[in-house]
Amino acid sequence: MSFLDRFFPKKKAGPQKTAIQETMLAEIPNMISHNSIDEDEQIKTPKGAELSYLDARALKFWGGKRTDYKVPPYYEDSAFGRNVGPALNRLLRGGYLETSGLEGNISLKTVPELKEILSAHKLKVSGKKSELVCRLLNSLPEQGLRELFPTGVYIITEKGNRALESYSIIECNDNHRLGFSYYRLLQEREKASPQDSNEVILTRLLSKEIQDCYKNRNRARFQTAITKTGRFMSEIGEAERAFECYVLGFFIYAMDIRKCPDLNRSVESYYLASLIESCGRNGGYSLEQVIEKMKKVLKENQPFGLATPLNIKFAISMFKKSLAL
């Protein structure tokens, strides 16, 4: 069974909206004004999490920051900004953050700055930066060093990193630029089995997104969702799945072009075709083999019931022309 079989129930396609109609419908929500809502304030602490969502964000924020960093006044405009300052002491007291030791403080200085300090104390100034730091540590009293190097950095402790695990799905979502709301991510993580990885949960969410597009006959959103899924599959090493997604996304794009030739956009066409070609090349396939695999994917999945021999032929022809740009 194809990976995408569960995305596309085999049923006859009904009347289709044009791509222009789809785009207009998709823009309607953007025409309606809404009151500004700070979503961060609405996110509840996941079951079993040591830190609230806002404190977890503050922990990530402070990790690596200098100890002399001042939170800008404009941060007060958001829930995160109002919390990040007060959270600092809580995170330090709780052992989620710690400050760098003297060696870390000294290492913040540049080599010229270290040499100037060594020279002022009539100490040797030659050597690599690590040697200069060691020389200061071994030559000057601790109190004197603390006065010379009062500024350090905040470091996330092992306990802090463990606490952040409750929110790792958010980081995974952001790293892969998937765009799911944080509330939904944490909700899905809480419902999932403990053994489910973040990738498994995100794949499930992408699957639901694609199914909704298919259920609502929304080809415009489908093409975006399936291409995003392909990128995610490629990034997590699922090359075959990525290939299938890219093929389906290109095919729906080609069908919209066929219905509305005025929509033809050569740059977008080349981009979508190159994703397929790149996947095939990375898999060691020739262009002829890539085309045969494209035909197979379309026949097996029948997206929106449109993969007729004539439509497949049109999409393949467009694929070849796009790569020739």
C-alpha positions, 0 to 999 in steps of 0.5 A: 500500500502506498504511503499516501493511500490513507490520504486519498480515498478512492472515490470519484471526483465531484465538481472542482472549483477553479484555482482562482475561486479557491484562492479567493475563498482562502483569502476571505478570513484575512478580510475579517478584522479580529481583536489581537490575541496573545496565544502564549497566554492561552497555552496550558502547561502539559501534563507532567511538565516541570515548567510552564510554557512561558517559563520554558520559552524564557529558559530557551531565551536566557540560555547563552545570554550574557549576565549583563543583558537587559530586557528591552522595555518594548518586551512588555507588549507580549506575555512572553516579554512580561514574563521573561524578566521575572522568570530569570530568578525562578529558573536560577533558583530552580536549578534550570539555569546557572551562570558561567564560572570564572573561566567562562567569564574570562573567555567572553573577552577578545584576545586583544582585551585579554592581552591588554589585561595580562600586560597591565599585570606584567604577565606574558601575552603570547599564546592562543586564547585558551592559554591566555585564559589559563594564565590569568586563572593561574596568576591572579587571585580569584577575587581580583579576577571576579572584579576584572571579569564580572560578566558571564553567561547563563547556561541551561543545566542538565535539569533545564534541558530535561524540563525542555523535553516537554516542549520539544515538539514545538522546537521540532515544528519550528525547525521544520517550518511546519506552522502548526499552532503551539496549542495544537502541538502540545495537545497532540503530544499529550494525546499521543503514546509515550513512544511516539516520536515528535516526527510521528506526531507531526506526520500525523498532523500533516496527514490530517491536514491533507485529509481535510483538504481532500475531504473539502475538495480544496485543491489550492490548500492541498497543493501547499500542504502536500508540498510542505509534507514532502519537504518535511519527509525529505528533511527527516530522511524519508526520500521515497515519501518525499518524492510521492508528495512532491509528485502529487503537489506538482500534478495538482499544480499542473491541473490548475495550470491546465484549467487556467493557463493565465496562472502559468508561473514559470519560476514556481513551475521550475521550483516544484519540478526541481524538487521531484528531480532532486529527489530522484537524483539523490535516489540514483534515478535517471530522468526516464526512471523519475518519469516512470515513478511519477506515472506510478505514483499518480496512478496509485494515488489518483489525487482528486480522481484526476490522474487520467492518462491524458492528465498524467501525460500533460503533467509529465510534459509540463514537468519536462518543460519546467526543467528545461527553463 
